[in-house]
Structures are given as structure tokens and as C-alpha cells.
């Protein structure tokens, strides 16, 4: 067993996420390279948890959140039945390769089946080759490329000053996120 692996005999508890999980989920997003403050994650979760199309499951070991998966079930222009998407999947670095990712995928797939989803898609960065192998080992196949474009909103003067104050507050919280990774 590698040093970073969890003991094989410790099965994670998979449960629905709650708003109180925001700090742990923010930390997991930081591990993926998406700097996220706890307050930001709390706002995201408020929206996600109030939308019936989304599901967020967390994995716990010893009452500590060590992984999460976020999914979306949606209608499709291309198909008659509902489609599913794995939006995010992350396991803490010290718990990787211990079955937690597989357990989270299994929970998501079980939920998709309950919702009568017949196809699931996901995306992974080109650089995450271990993730590509993980998904392929679970039966997912490469079917195309994802393209992305960032839009910058047009702000009015009053919105700009409000965002400037918020950015100062976020920079302090994000510095904590970056320092926690060192």
C-alpha cells in the first residue's frame, strides 16, 4: 500500500451533501486547482441543493469528508430519455486509490438509474491522465472533445465597486486555501 492510500478495510460512508459540508468541499476544489473559499462554496451549494436536477454526494471516513461527486440529470435535444452528467468528482489526495472514487461513482450511477438516465457523460482535463484511465476502467469511453469559452459580464458602475470590495474579502480567504496546500 502506498503512503497516500487509506486502509483497504475502511469503507467510506456515502451520503447527500449539506450546506455544512461547504468548507470541506471548498478544500477539495482547491486540491483540484479551483481556488474556492468556503463562502463561495456555500453559495454554490445553496443553488445546487435547491435544484432537483442536481445531486451532490460526499464520502466520509471517520466523520471527515474525503471526497465528493456532483451530478446533473437533464433533458436533451438529442435523445428522448433523460441524460446525466458527472459535473465534479474529487477525492482528497491522501485518500486516493482506496476505492472512494469508485464508491462515489457507484452512488451516482445508482441515483442515475433511479432517475431513468440511460447515458452519462463527464469531462476531464487533458492533463489528468490517471483520471482518464480510472473512468475507462469503469466503462466510460472517450467520445469527443469539450470546448470552453469564458464570458466576462458587463458590469454597471455600482456593481463594479461592490465586486471590488468582495474581491478583497475573497483574496484573504483564497490565500488561506493556497497556504493550506503548501
C-alpha positions in Angstrom: 0.0 0.0 0.0 1.3 3.5 -0.9 1.6 6.0 1.9 -1.2 8.1 0.5 -3.7 5.3 0.4 -6.4 4.8 3.0 -6.5 1.4 4.7 -8.4 -1.0 2.4 -10.7 -2.3 5.2 -12.2 1.2 5.9 -15.3 1.6 3.7 -16.4 5.2 3.2 -19.9 6.3 4.1 -21.6 7.9 1.1 -24.3 10.5 1.9 -26.1 13.5 0.4 -24.1 16.7 0.9 -25.4 19.5 3.1 -24.6 23.2 3.5 -22.4 22.4 6.5 -20.1 20.5 4.1 -19.1 23.7 2.3 -15.7 24.2 4.0 -14.7 20.6 3.2 -15.9 20.8 -0.4 -14.1 24.1 -0.9 -10.9 22.4 0.3 -11.5 19.6 -2.2 -12.0 22.0 -5.0 -8.6 23.7 -4.0 -7.0 20.3 -4.4 -8.3 20.1 -7.9 -6.8 23.5 -8.7 -10.1 25.5 -8.4 -9.4 28.0 -5.7 -12.6 28.2 -3.8 -13.4 29.9 -0.5 -15.9 28.4 2.0 -18.3 31.2 1.5 -18.2 30.7 -2.3 -18.9 27.0 -1.9 -21.8 27.7 0.5 -23.4 30.0 -2.2 -22.9 27.3 -4.9 -24.4 24.6 -2.7 -27.4 26.8 -1.9 -28.2 26.9 -5.6 -27.3 23.3 -6.3 -29.1 21.8 -3.3 -32.3 23.7 -4.2 -32.3 22.4 -7.8 -33.9 18.9 -8.2 -31.7 18.2 -11.3 -28.5 18.2 -9.2 -27.2 15.7 -6.7 -24.1 16.1 -4.6 -22.8 13.1 -2.6 -19.9 13.1 -0.2 -17.7 10.3 1.1 -16.8 10.3 4.7 -14.2 8.3 6.7 -14.1 8.8 10.5 -16.6 11.6 10.2 -14.3 13.5 7.8 -15.4 14.4 4.2 -12.7 12.9 1.9 -14.5 13.0 -1.4 -17.4 14.3 -3.4 -19.3 13.8 -6.7 -21.7 16.3 -8.2 -24.2 15.2 -10.9 -26.8 16.7 -13.1 -29.8 14.9 -14.7 -31.3 16.9 -17.6 -33.4 16.7 -20.7 -31.6 16.5 -24.0 -32.1 17.9 -27.5 -30.5 14.7 -28.9 -32.4 12.0 -27.0 -35.9 11.2 -25.7 -34.8 10.0 -22.3 -33.0 11.9 -19.5 -29.3 12.3 -19.7 -26.8 12.5 -16.8 -23.6 14.4 -16.3 -20.9 14.0 -13.7 -20.1 17.6 -13.1 -17.3 17.1 -10.5 -15.5 14.2 -8.8 -12.7 14.6 -6.4 -11.1 12.5 -3.6 -8.6 14.0 -1.2 -5.0 13.4 -2.1 -4.3 11.3 1.0 -7.3 9.1 0.3 -6.9 8.5 -3.4 -6.5 4.9 -4.8 -8.5 3.5 -1.9 -11.9 2.8 -3.6 -13.6 6.1 -2.6 -13.8 7.3 -6.2 -15.4 4.0 -7.2 -17.8 4.2 -4.3 -18.8 7.8 -5.3 -19.3 6.8 -9.0 -21.4 3.8 -7.9 -23.6 6.0 -5.8 -24.1 8.5 -8.7 -24.8 5.6 -11.1 -27.4 4.2 -8.7 -29.1 7.6 -8.5 -29.0 8.0 -12.3 -30.7 4.6 -12.6 -33.5 5.7 -10.2 -34.0 8.7 -12.4 -34.2 6.6 -15.6 -31.0 8.1 -17.1 -29.6 5.9 -19.8 -26.4 7.7 -20.7 -23.9 9.6 -18.6 -21.2 12.0 -19.7 -18.3 13.7 -17.9 -15.3 15.8 -18.8 -11.7 15.6 -17.5 -8.8 17.9 -18.3 -6.3 16.5 -20.9 -3.6 16.6 -18.2 -5.5 14.3 -15.8 -4.4 11.0 -17.5 -4.8 9.0 -14.3 -8.5 10.1 -14.2 -8.9 9.1 -17.9 -7.7 5.6 -17.0 -9.9 5.5 -14.0 -13.0 6.4 -16.0 -12.1 3.9 -18.8 -11.7 1.1 -16.2 -15.3 1.9 -15.1 -16.7 1.5 -18.6 -16.6 5.2 -19.7 -15.3 5.8 -23.2 -13.8 8.8 -24.9 -16.4 10.2 -27.3 -15.2 13.7 -28.2 -13.7 17.0 -27.0 -15.0 19.7 -24.7 -14.7 23.3 -25.8 -15.0 26.1 -23.4 -15.2 29.9 -23.6 -15.1 32.3 -20.7 -17.6 35.2 -20.8 -17.0 38.3 -18.8 -20.2 40.0 -17.6 -20.7 43.7 -18.5 -21.0 45.5 -15.1 -22.6 48.8 -14.2 -20.6 51.3 -12.1 -22.4 50.3 -8.8 -21.7 46.6 -9.4 -18.0 47.2 -10.0 -17.4 48.9 -6.6 -19.4 46.1 -4.9 -17.3 43.4 -6.7 -14.1 45.2 -5.8 -14.9 45.0 -2.1 -15.9 41.3 -2.5 -12.6 40.6 -4.3 -10.6 42.0 -1.4 -12.5 39.7 1.0 -12.0 36.7 -1.2 -8.3 37.3 -1.7 -7.8 36.8 2.1 -9.8 33.6 2.1 -8.1 32.3 -1.0 -4.7 33.0 0.4 -5.7 30.6 3.2 -6.7 28.0 0.6 -3.3 28.3 -1.2 -1.3 28.2 2.0 -3.2 25.1 3.1 -1.9 23.3 0.0 1.7 24.1 0.8 
